[in-house]
Every structure is written in C-alpha cells, then in structure tokens.
C-alpha cells in the first residue's frame, strides 16, 4: 500500500508549525515533510519528531531569499558560493533530524544567461550537493515544477529532469516526481511513473485545479494509487496540497489506502 506523509508547510495550518507534528500523528501519519526548517533549531524539530514518533522524510535545502521571490539558486553561477553554504546548513539539520533525502530547488532562470550556462551551473551545483550528502548517506532530489505556479522556474518536465540526472552522473541524485505539477505540464502520469520508476526517489501529490485533496479535481487518484502499488514503488508520497477546508475534514480520501 502507498505510504503517505504529511507536508506540514501546507497541511494542519490551523495550528502553529511546531504543533503540526502532533496533529499529523493524531491524524494517522507516520512521516512528515515540509519546505524549510530554518526558522527553528534542529533540536526543536527533533523534539517533535521524537515525541510523536514521526519519520523525517524530506525538506528543502535553503532556496535563497524565499520571501523576496527566490526559488533556489542552483542554476545561477553567480550564486554558487551561496549554494555551497546552503548545502552545509541543510546538512547541519540533516545530521540531527535523520532525514535521508534533501530537495535542491533549481531556481528561477537568471536574466541574461543562455541555456548552456544555466545548465552547467545547475549540474555543478548538483554534483557538489551530491558529493557532500553522500558522505552522510543522503540522497539529493530534484523536482520539475509547472510554469503556471512558478513562471521562469528552470526545471519543468520529467524528461528534462531525467536528462539532468543522466549528465549529473551521481547515483544519489533522484527524481522527486510531483503528480500535481506533472499533470499540469504533461499528463500521461501512469506511463511516465512506470517509465522512470527506478529514478524516482520521492513522490508528492495534490489534485488540480486548486491544489487541494485527491478527489477534488481531475486526477483519477484511485486508479493512480493502485497503479503505483502494482508497479512496486516503495517510497513515500508526500501530501503537498492545500486543504480545501479544515485539514482533518479532508482526509477521507486516505481511508481505503491505509
């Protein structure tokens, strides 16, 4: 059966962040992910994970100035030193929290740079991150994001992501396949997941339109979950959706898949 983990950046927003761990556990989740841990100390987050017996599935490496619009720095050669510092910061948290996957956001395409320059900068960043994380047995994840939610984001399709994995050449770089983003960009979800199963290290979900719970939009999640189960995917599926109402009231979709 699929293993679902709660994304605490989007779910359980009815309570402050550190209280969401307990809310997720109470709702039956055994693992959690979130965008960024850096507003809290590793000890604060670790305490919540231990208290509620939760696995720390995933978080993002520092993205630059998120509030100012940054969505990663990896494809910008002028920010490589900043990227390297961010890898070090993420690993400080990873050592305490026991996470085995860290997501590197590719970033927005810098103005004035050609495709080859951005690509080489991105590959260099990923190779550096992969080498550093490998020392701790951690995988690096890359995610393709749709051009409607984040216009100008560097990485947008499954084929582009798989091509980057090939040329990065590091065995601990994996594809973070987000069902919501890929439905918007390319559809053909089940065949694509089957095709790239060996490259997928993590999955995420939301329905579209609206980015709400499964069952609120056009994606046939009953079929898709069955397919993912049949082909033998063993990883987590992060519930990275915005609840249409109160988080707990929208969890009925999980009942048949627990």
C-alpha positions, 0 to 999 in steps of 0.5 A: 500500500502507498505510504503517505506523509504529511507536508506540514508547510501546507497541511494542519495550518490551523495550528502553529508549525511546531504543533503540526507534528502532533496533529499529523500523528493524531491524524494517522501519519507516520512521516512528515515533510515540509519546505524549510526548517530554518526558522527553528533549531534542529533540536526543536524539530527533533523534539517533535519528531521524537515525541510523536514518533514521526519519520523525517522524510524530506525538506528543502535545502535553503532556496535563497531569499524565499520571501523576496521571490527566490526559488533556489539558486542552483542554476545561477553561477553567480550564486554558487558560493551561496549554494555551497553554504546552503548545502552545509546548513541543510546538512547541519539539520540533516545530521540531527533530524535523520532525514535521508533525502534533501530537495535542491530547488533549481531556481528561477532562470537568471536574466541574461544567461543562455541555456548552456550556462544555466545548465552547467551551473545547475549540474555543478551545483548538483554534483557538489550537493551530491558529493557532500550528502553522500558522505552522510548517506543522503540522497539529493532530489530534484523536482520539475515544477509547472510554469503556471505556479512558478513562471521562469522556474528552470526545471519543468518536465520529467524528461528534462529532469531525467536528462539532468540526472543522466549528465549529473552522473551521481547515483544519489541524485533522484527524481522527486516526481510531483503528480500535481505539477506533472499533470499540469505540464504533461499528463500521461502520469501512469506511463511516465511513473512506470517509465522512470520508476527506478529514478524516482526517489520521492513522490508528492501529490495534490489534485488540480485545479486548486491544489487541494485533496485527491478527489477534488479535481481531475486526477483519477487518484484511485486508479493512480494509487493502485497503479503505483502499488502494482508497479512496486514503488516503495517510497513515500508520497508526500501530501503537498496540497492545500486543504480545501477546508479544515485539514482533518475534514479532508482526509477521507480520501486516505481511508481505503489506502491505509 
